[in-house]
């Protein structure tokens, strides 16, 4: 069970990091590329640690989208 948590944390953390860094680059251009990795890594670490909640929230979101 512990290996599953670590695997999920790495996958979700990396995905969130990439999306957040892309958002920084789109918003701030070169400066977002240059220093956007810092807030992106913080957000990725937090989301990686809380990945079960994110997975439940995403599942609930997709179920709600199917109902409407």
Backbone bond lengths (Angstrom), bond angles and torsions (degrees), N, CA, C in turn:
res aa  C-N    CA-C-N  psi(-1)  N-CA   C-N-CA  omega(-1)  CA-C   N-CA-C  phi
1 X - - - 1.446 - - 1.528 110.88 -
2 X 1.316 115.87 -35.51 1.455 119.78 -179.09 1.531 111.10 -66.71
3 X 1.340 116.73 -35.14 1.456 120.13 178.82 1.524 111.01 -66.57
4 X 1.321 117.10 -36.55 1.460 120.86 178.28 1.522 110.55 -63.89
5 X 1.327 116.99 -42.44 1.463 120.21 179.23 1.529 110.84 -62.82
6 X 1.337 116.45 -43.92 1.468 119.68 -179.70 1.521 111.13 -65.48
7 X 1.319 117.32 -40.87 1.456 121.42 178.73 1.528 110.49 -62.40
8 X 1.318 116.57 -46.70 1.464 121.04 179.15 1.512 111.97 -63.46
9 X 1.332 116.98 -38.41 1.460 120.48 179.41 1.523 111.13 -64.05
10 X 1.314 116.85 -41.33 1.469 120.03 179.55 1.521 110.91 -67.32
11 X 1.315 117.69 -45.41 1.464 121.14 -178.01 1.526 110.95 -64.70
12 X 1.328 117.01 -51.38 1.460 120.32 -178.41 1.529 110.90 -65.94
13 X 1.317 116.96 -41.29 1.459 120.08 178.55 1.513 112.30 -60.74
14 X 1.337 117.09 -41.64 1.464 120.61 179.28 1.520 111.64 -67.42
15 X 1.322 117.15 -42.70 1.464 120.55 179.47 1.521 110.75 -62.95
16 X 1.335 117.18 -45.09 1.465 120.79 179.29 1.522 110.71 -65.16
17 X 1.335 116.77 -40.07 1.463 120.41 177.25 1.523 110.98 -58.57
18 X 1.329 117.55 -47.59 1.464 120.94 -178.81 1.529 111.93 -63.90
19 X 1.316 116.87 -42.54 1.464 120.08 -179.79 1.522 110.68 -66.87
20 X 1.331 117.40 -42.37 1.463 120.27 -179.76 1.522 111.19 -67.32
21 X 1.330 117.80 -38.91 1.454 119.94 178.61 1.521 110.73 -66.66
22 X 1.329 117.00 -39.92 1.456 121.00 176.50 1.528 110.23 -61.87
23 X 1.332 117.24 -40.12 1.466 120.62 178.39 1.530 110.89 -64.77
24 X 1.324 117.09 -38.36 1.470 120.34 176.46 1.520 111.40 -64.41
25 X 1.320 116.73 -42.61 1.463 120.71 179.84 1.523 110.20 -64.88
26 X 1.323 117.36 -42.87 1.461 120.57 179.12 1.527 112.16 -65.16
27 X 1.320 116.26 -34.04 1.467 119.73 -177.05 1.523 112.91 -82.14
28 X 1.328 117.50 -41.27 1.460 120.80 -170.65 1.519 114.17 -117.20
29 X 1.310 118.67 3.38 1.457 121.51 176.58 1.517 112.79 66.47
30 X 1.346 115.79 -130.00 1.463 120.11 -176.29 1.518 111.56 -60.79
31 X 1.322 117.91 -40.96 1.467 119.62 -179.16 1.519 111.60 -66.19
32 X 1.305 117.23 -32.65 1.462 119.99 174.54 1.511 112.02 -65.89
33 X 1.342 115.84 -35.80 1.460 119.39 176.96 1.523 110.92 -71.59
34 X 1.333 115.76 -39.36 1.467 120.32 -174.81 1.524 112.62 -72.15
35 X 1.325 117.75 -46.08 1.467 119.35 -176.25 1.527 113.74 -120.75
36 X 1.314 117.43 6.71 1.458 120.53 179.10 1.512 113.76 -70.67
37 X 1.342 116.78 -15.35 1.462 119.70 179.60 1.526 111.59 -66.37
38 X 1.349 116.97 -27.71 1.462 119.15 -177.46 1.534 112.37 -67.02
39 X 1.339 119.45 -56.67 1.470 116.92 177.37 1.533 112.58 -65.88
40 X 1.326 116.16 -29.14 1.464 119.31 178.48 1.522 111.40 -66.69
41 X 1.327 116.86 -39.61 1.465 119.01 179.13 1.524 111.52 -69.84
42 X 1.322 116.87 -35.13 1.472 119.89 176.99 1.530 109.82 -65.06
43 X 1.325 116.37 -47.15 1.462 120.24 179.56 1.523 111.24 -64.81
44 X 1.332 117.12 -40.46 1.464 120.52 178.06 1.518 112.18 -63.28
45 X 1.334 117.30 -38.14 1.466 120.76 178.21 1.521 111.60 -66.26
46 X 1.318 116.10 -43.09 1.464 120.10 179.47 1.525 110.72 -64.94
47 X 1.331 116.68 -47.21 1.465 119.93 -179.72 1.524 111.49 -68.04
48 X 1.330 117.17 -32.64 1.456 119.52 176.49 1.515 111.88 -64.74
49 X 1.326 116.46 -38.25 1.467 119.99 178.94 1.525 111.59 -70.70
50 X 1.328 116.42 -29.57 1.471 120.76 -177.88 1.528 112.59 -104.78
51 X 1.314 117.22 25.24 1.454 119.95 -172.54 1.524 114.77 -60.29
52 X 1.340 121.44 -31.29 1.470 117.41 177.68 1.535 112.32 -62.57
53 X 1.322 117.33 -36.41 1.467 119.48 177.20 1.517 111.32 -67.57
54 X 1.308 116.69 -37.69 1.461 120.84 178.41 1.526 109.95 -66.47
55 X 1.318 117.49 -40.52 1.463 121.23 179.14 1.529 110.86 -64.68
56 X 1.324 117.28 -42.04 1.471 120.62 177.86 1.523 110.34 -64.87
57 X 1.327 116.83 -42.50 1.462 120.52 178.47 1.522 112.29 -63.56
58 X 1.319 117.67 -40.51 1.461 121.06 178.25 1.521 110.94 -66.42
59 X 1.332 116.83 -40.63 1.455 120.58 177.87 1.523 110.79 -63.31
60 X 1.318 117.35 -43.88 1.464 121.13 178.26 1.529 110.33 -62.27
61 X 1.336 116.63 -41.26 1.459 120.79 179.44 1.528 111.08 -60.48
62 X 1.330 117.15 -46.07 1.464 120.10 -178.71 1.528 111.93 -67.80
63 X 1.324 117.17 -33.94 1.461 119.73 176.22 1.522 110.43 -66.27
64 X 1.329 116.82 -42.57 1.459 120.06 178.56 1.535 111.93 -64.86
65 X 1.317 116.43 -35.42 1.463 119.82 178.77 1.523 111.60 -67.37
66 X 1.322 116.63 -31.99 1.461 120.16 179.39 1.521 111.88 -72.57
67 X 1.340 116.69 -28.10 1.472 120.48 -178.79 1.517 111.58 -73.82
68 X 1.317 117.17 -31.79 1.476 118.84 -175.72 1.506 112.91 -92.04
